Amino acid sequence: MDIKTVMVIGAGQMGSGIAQVHAMAGFQVILHDLNDDFVERGLTQINTNLTRQVEKEKITATDKEEIVKRIERSVHLNDASKADFIIEAAVENMKIKQELFAKLDELAPGHTILATNTSSLPITEIATATKRPEKVIGMHFMNPVPVMKLVEVIRGLATADEVYEVVDTLSKTLGKTPVEVNDFPGFVSNRILMPMINEAIFTVYEGVATPEAVDEVMKLGMNHPMGPLTLADFIGLDTCLYIMETLHEGFGDDKYRPCPLLRKYVKAGWLGKKTGRGFYQYR
Ligand code: CAA
């Protein structure tokens, strides 16, 4: 399949990173969000990342200009009619995703693949909102997208082999390493990562150690680049809670029960780096 134009739905932390890597690989990109401000914020993030790359002499200023030029702004979903490949990175909410996929199914050309960057929601269920479940697939990037090598590629129950092959090839074109995974809650990455983060929160909740101590243990003892609580702040505590709830609901096992302290922080609006406070303070 010949992909020329990729539409990214959602210009947040993940969506802007996804748009950046596609534009860097030479694709025309349509970066879509609900309003101009959201799209602009995503473009600012991309600009900052590319400027850093120019300063480090990894790309030239001309490269940067060309990459940015390949990204078109969009606040109208009917821009989907121009896309060969759509990747959705909107909020983690099944109802919203299903509504979006139903609209995209109507607006996008028949050949267009509809991918989702969901971190834990079932692909099979998202696909039921469309009349093309064989063209719906999970393409889960890791944060920060421009740096992390992994793309988890998740087949829904109906995903066609050809569609899987396209996403596998596309991921490699982006310089990433695709790993095939089946459609179960949290896939592989978050099924393993989130219970570890949740357990780190339990150790703080139960007074075993301070956040700093927990992070130091995991960084120096396990060679993790970031401690689990720093990482949780970086991912967003609301996202961590949502994924734990998806695991808990999906498997029904108490080992996935979200820590009450995580719930409390989310209720307080302490969502991590993006709100200036989580397990650490950022302003
Ligand atoms: N955006 C873009 N690039 C970034 C970045 C960001 N937010 N943060 C760092 N970078 C780049 C830097 O520019 C630098 O690039 P070069 O190598 O080209 O110079 C490189 O990353 C390394 O950065 P630093 O030297 O400043 O810092 P570091 O060595 O501490 O690395 C890190 C930063 C890559 C984020 C590292 O700390 C790390 O790997 N952390 C763990 C990240 C992780 O676990 N991600 C997965 C989260 S879970 C997820 O995404 C799934 C989900 O569904 C929730």
Residues whose N, C-alpha, C, O or C-beta is under 5 A from the ligand:
A	BS01	CAA	N49 S119 F141 M142 N143 P144 P146 V147 P225 M226 I235
